[in-house]
Amino acid sequence: METPILIPSPMNGGRGNRRIMSSHCAYSFADLYEAAFGVKPSKAALDELYALTQDERNVVVRDWVRRAEWETFDVTGTDGVVYASFGPKGSEPCRS
């Protein structure tokens, strides 16, 4: 399990902290969805995402990242497929 690090929270004018994991690999699609839309995703929403091809899923992930004001990096897996890794700004990209 990743050890969370504390960063200043922009959600309250910089007062206080929020926890982020140090690596994009520590975040799930549900975490990203909640950051983008402010609510937890339904099972149906995640099922729809998983039903997409990887290229289609990467497009959706990049849109959610933009909405969440996170960051994304393309990572090529050992299978040769490009995956969009994601996490809050300042977290480390996943490495293949």
Salt bridges, closest charged atoms under 4 A:
GLU34 OE1 - LYS40 NZ 3.31
ASP47 OD2 - LYS43 NZ 2.77
ASP63 OD1 - ARG66 NH2 2.72
ASP63 OD2 - ARG67 NE 2.92
GLU71 OE2 - HIS24 NE2 3.58
ASP74 OD1 - ARG62 NH2 2.56
